[in-house]
Amino acid sequence: MDSRITVRFYAVYSLETGQPTFDACLKKIIALGPNPARDVDGTVIRATGLAIDGNRISGDLLRLQSDNLPTLVNRGNKPKKLTLASGNALGHHAAFVYDVSLRILAFQLTRNAVPLGLFNGFVTTACACKPFGFGPVIKAAELKQLNKMTPKTMVIKVADLFTLKPSRTIKENCEPRC
């Protein structure tokens, strides 16, 4: 188990009117059974450990890898090609939690696992629906971190979720730090 994980938070929204909600799609995927899998653009994605707890839906997504496997290394010996039994694959995990009331997705970023685009593809393939939009949730701490970087002028455009046109612009001139 990793000692540190990276999680990003995204606001989830429908890109078209009449589209099912993201939580309705997740519930539909749960109803498919304990380990539903779908091929998304040549990559097999499987959902496991799906659960509903109050207003939160959580689970793991696995990217199954059965080719281009890494090597197996024993100390002091030459690396050998890793082989798996027929029908087996390596599973690269990424966890998620979706808060239905806030419409916010907490998504684990893990190298070699399922990126957000494949998660979206998995949901749209499993539910036969249109893709969803994901917007980053920016917190004050992140803005402070950006403030420490150069250049020292930040322009933040806040877009309308449906038209994606700027609805507000914030410009801040920052003092140089010595």
C-alpha beads as a LAMMPS data file, in Angstrom:
LAMMPS data file: protein, C-alpha beads

178 atoms
177 bonds

1 atom types
1 bond types

-500.0 500.0 xlo xhi
-500.0 500.0 ylo yhi
-500.0 500.0 zlo zhi

Masses

1 110.0

Atoms # bond

1 1 1 0.000 0.000 0.000
2 1 1 1.271 3.455 -0.846
3 1 1 2.140 5.621 2.118
4 1 1 1.094 8.782 0.282
5 1 1 -1.658 9.229 -2.243
6 1 1 -2.649 12.140 -4.443
7 1 1 -6.324 13.005 -4.708
8 1 1 -7.849 15.687 -6.905
9 1 1 -11.334 17.072 -6.489
10 1 1 -13.571 17.705 -9.493
11 1 1 -17.006 19.253 -9.900
12 1 1 -18.999 16.887 -12.128
13 1 1 -21.602 18.237 -14.519
14 1 1 -23.671 17.077 -17.467
15 1 1 -22.628 18.400 -20.860
16 1 1 -26.092 18.057 -22.383
17 1 1 -29.623 18.606 -21.145
18 1 1 -31.590 15.448 -20.499
19 1 1 -28.439 13.500 -19.696
20 1 1 -28.642 11.192 -16.668
21 1 1 -26.862 12.421 -13.546
22 1 1 -23.430 11.088 -12.662
23 1 1 -24.768 9.435 -9.490
24 1 1 -27.561 7.739 -11.498
25 1 1 -24.880 6.291 -13.780
26 1 1 -22.757 5.101 -10.838
27 1 1 -25.821 3.417 -9.317
28 1 1 -26.530 1.749 -12.659
29 1 1 -22.954 0.423 -12.714
30 1 1 -23.392 -0.938 -9.169
31 1 1 -26.526 -2.755 -10.363
32 1 1 -24.458 -4.512 -13.070
33 1 1 -22.861 -6.767 -10.442
34 1 1 -19.806 -6.939 -8.199
35 1 1 -17.004 -6.424 -10.785
36 1 1 -18.319 -4.913 -14.023
37 1 1 -15.682 -4.455 -16.739
38 1 1 -15.751 -2.614 -20.057
39 1 1 -13.324 -2.132 -22.916
40 1 1 -12.694 1.588 -23.299
41 1 1 -10.689 2.407 -26.418
42 1 1 -8.701 -0.838 -26.188
43 1 1 -8.136 -0.671 -22.422
44 1 1 -10.109 -2.941 -20.086
45 1 1 -11.409 -1.065 -17.031
46 1 1 -13.040 -2.897 -14.122
47 1 1 -14.916 -1.399 -11.168
48 1 1 -14.616 -3.152 -7.797
49 1 1 -15.654 -2.497 -4.223
50 1 1 -18.513 -0.241 -5.293
51 1 1 -20.547 0.985 -2.338
52 1 1 -23.131 3.580 -1.374
53 1 1 -22.869 5.159 2.080
54 1 1 -25.433 7.899 2.584
55 1 1 -24.712 10.621 0.013
56 1 1 -21.405 9.083 -1.054
57 1 1 -20.642 6.516 -3.729
58 1 1 -17.180 4.976 -3.660
59 1 1 -15.126 2.272 -5.291
60 1 1 -11.947 1.272 -7.061
61 1 1 -11.230 1.325 -10.757
62 1 1 -8.689 -1.082 -12.210
63 1 1 -6.847 -0.815 -15.471
64 1 1 -6.111 -4.393 -16.473
65 1 1 -2.723 -4.975 -18.090
66 1 1 -2.029 -8.278 -19.825
67 1 1 0.661 -7.247 -22.326
68 1 1 3.807 -5.102 -22.272
69 1 1 4.432 -6.429 -18.769
70 1 1 7.342 -5.212 -16.629
71 1 1 10.265 -7.483 -15.821
72 1 1 10.693 -9.635 -12.735
73 1 1 13.946 -8.895 -10.896
74 1 1 15.647 -11.079 -8.299
75 1 1 18.517 -9.509 -6.401
76 1 1 21.787 -10.185 -8.207
77 1 1 20.167 -11.927 -11.187
78 1 1 19.338 -10.752 -14.665
79 1 1 15.761 -9.410 -15.097
80 1 1 13.291 -11.913 -16.556
81 1 1 10.183 -11.258 -18.545
82 1 1 7.148 -11.404 -16.250
83 1 1 4.641 -13.997 -17.399
84 1 1 1.099 -14.414 -16.183
85 1 1 -1.196 -17.402 -16.391
86 1 1 -3.689 -17.301 -19.240
87 1 1 -6.644 -15.056 -18.415
88 1 1 -4.762 -13.139 -15.682
89 1 1 -3.686 -9.500 -15.756
90 1 1 -1.997 -6.929 -13.581
91 1 1 -4.455 -4.562 -11.936
92 1 1 -3.558 -0.883 -11.557
93 1 1 -5.915 0.675 -8.974
94 1 1 -7.388 4.158 -8.575
95 1 1 -9.973 4.884 -5.868
96 1 1 -12.810 7.393 -6.013
97 1 1 -15.511 8.887 -3.802
98 1 1 -18.413 10.845 -5.274
99 1 1 -20.497 13.111 -3.031
100 1 1 -23.990 13.217 -4.517
101 1 1 -25.160 16.325 -2.633
102 1 1 -22.086 18.389 -3.561
103 1 1 -21.604 16.774 -7.017
104 1 1 -17.885 16.570 -6.231
105 1 1 -15.653 13.658 -7.234
106 1 1 -12.537 12.867 -5.190
107 1 1 -10.326 10.908 -7.577
108 1 1 -7.000 9.238 -6.781
109 1 1 -4.202 9.984 -9.215
110 1 1 -1.874 7.026 -9.556
111 1 1 0.778 6.396 -12.158
112 1 1 -0.226 3.559 -14.525
113 1 1 -3.769 3.429 -13.158
114 1 1 -7.021 4.766 -14.586
115 1 1 -6.887 8.422 -15.653
116 1 1 -10.000 10.562 -15.327
117 1 1 -10.688 10.374 -19.074
118 1 1 -10.847 6.560 -18.981
119 1 1 -13.107 6.721 -15.899
120 1 1 -15.436 8.958 -17.902
121 1 1 -15.200 6.529 -20.825
122 1 1 -15.984 3.604 -18.527
123 1 1 -19.098 5.361 -17.182
124 1 1 -20.325 6.358 -20.646
125 1 1 -19.672 2.874 -22.073
126 1 1 -21.293 1.018 -19.168
127 1 1 -24.321 3.324 -19.107
128 1 1 -24.627 4.102 -22.837
129 1 1 -24.715 7.834 -22.130
130 1 1 -22.859 10.983 -23.175
131 1 1 -19.588 11.941 -21.448
132 1 1 -19.596 14.137 -18.360
133 1 1 -17.658 17.327 -17.729
134 1 1 -15.135 17.572 -14.901
135 1 1 -13.955 20.925 -13.565
136 1 1 -11.180 21.274 -11.010
137 1 1 -12.129 22.490 -7.554
138 1 1 -9.647 25.226 -6.658
139 1 1 -9.119 25.902 -2.968
140 1 1 -7.557 28.915 -1.215
141 1 1 -4.434 26.893 -0.368
142 1 1 -3.869 26.176 -4.061
143 1 1 -4.245 29.846 -4.927
144 1 1 -1.657 30.694 -2.251
145 1 1 0.733 28.168 -3.795
146 1 1 0.204 29.709 -7.233
147 1 1 0.888 33.120 -5.695
148 1 1 4.415 31.965 -4.730
149 1 1 5.314 31.185 -8.339
150 1 1 6.558 33.445 -11.098
151 1 1 5.276 35.318 -13.066
152 1 1 3.691 37.432 -10.374
153 1 1 0.417 38.224 -12.116
154 1 1 -2.396 35.710 -11.983
155 1 1 -5.490 35.859 -14.134
156 1 1 -8.206 33.446 -13.111
157 1 1 -11.201 33.092 -15.372
158 1 1 -14.291 31.523 -13.911
159 1 1 -16.367 29.916 -16.642
160 1 1 -20.051 29.237 -16.792
161 1 1 -20.415 25.447 -16.504
162 1 1 -22.806 25.120 -19.412
163 1 1 -21.442 27.569 -21.991
164 1 1 -17.778 27.376 -20.876
165 1 1 -17.530 31.123 -21.519
166 1 1 -15.868 33.307 -18.874
167 1 1 -18.432 34.679 -16.476
168 1 1 -15.923 36.443 -14.222
169 1 1 -12.266 37.428 -14.432
170 1 1 -10.024 37.978 -11.433
171 1 1 -6.655 39.630 -11.908
172 1 1 -4.194 39.950 -9.065
173 1 1 -0.812 41.661 -9.184
174 1 1 1.468 40.062 -6.671
175 1 1 4.391 41.738 -4.946
176 1 1 7.801 40.247 -5.795
177 1 1 9.258 38.238 -2.924
178 1 1 12.891 38.688 -1.878

Bonds

1 1 1 2
2 1 2 3
3 1 3 4
4 1 4 5
5 1 5 6
6 1 6 7
7 1 7 8
8 1 8 9
9 1 9 10
10 1 10 11
11 1 11 12
12 1 12 13
13 1 13 14
14 1 14 15
15 1 15 16
16 1 16 17
17 1 17 18
18 1 18 19
19 1 19 20
20 1 20 21
21 1 21 22
22 1 22 23
23 1 23 24
24 1 24 25
25 1 25 26
26 1 26 27
27 1 27 28
28 1 28 29
29 1 29 30
30 1 30 31
31 1 31 32
32 1 32 33
33 1 33 34
34 1 34 35
35 1 35 36
36 1 36 37
37 1 37 38
38 1 38 39
39 1 39 40
40 1 40 41
41 1 41 42
42 1 42 43
43 1 43 44
44 1 44 45
45 1 45 46
46 1 46 47
47 1 47 48
48 1 48 49
49 1 49 50
50 1 50 51
51 1 51 52
52 1 52 53
53 1 53 54
54 1 54 55
55 1 55 56
56 1 56 57
57 1 57 58
58 1 58 59
59 1 59 60
60 1 60 61
61 1 61 62
62 1 62 63
63 1 63 64
64 1 64 65
65 1 65 66
66 1 66 67
67 1 67 68
68 1 68 69
69 1 69 70
70 1 70 71
71 1 71 72
72 1 72 73
73 1 73 74
74 1 74 75
75 1 75 76
76 1 76 77
77 1 77 78
78 1 78 79
79 1 79 80
80 1 80 81
81 1 81 82
82 1 82 83
83 1 83 84
84 1 84 85
85 1 85 86
86 1 86 87
87 1 87 88
88 1 88 89
89 1 89 90
90 1 90 91
91 1 91 92
92 1 92 93
93 1 93 94
94 1 94 95
95 1 95 96
96 1 96 97
97 1 97 98
98 1 98 99
99 1 99 100
100 1 100 101
101 1 101 102
102 1 102 103
103 1 103 104
104 1 104 105
105 1 105 106
106 1 106 107
107 1 107 108
108 1 108 109
109 1 109 110
110 1 110 111
111 1 111 112
112 1 112 113
113 1 113 114
114 1 114 115
115 1 115 116
116 1 116 117
117 1 117 118
118 1 118 119
119 1 119 120
120 1 120 121
121 1 121 122
122 1 122 123
123 1 123 124
124 1 124 125
125 1 125 126
126 1 126 127
127 1 127 128
128 1 128 129
129 1 129 130
130 1 130 131
131 1 131 132
132 1 132 133
133 1 133 134
134 1 134 135
135 1 135 136
136 1 136 137
137 1 137 138
138 1 138 139
139 1 139 140
140 1 140 141
141 1 141 142
142 1 142 143
143 1 143 144
144 1 144 145
145 1 145 146
146 1 146 147
147 1 147 148
148 1 148 149
149 1 149 150
150 1 150 151
151 1 151 152
152 1 152 153
153 1 153 154
154 1 154 155
155 1 155 156
156 1 156 157
157 1 157 158
158 1 158 159
159 1 159 160
160 1 160 161
161 1 161 162
162 1 162 163
163 1 163 164
164 1 164 165
165 1 165 166
166 1 166 167
167 1 167 168
168 1 168 169
169 1 169 170
170 1 170 171
171 1 171 172
172 1 172 173
173 1 173 174
174 1 174 175
175 1 175 176
176 1 176 177
177 1 177 178
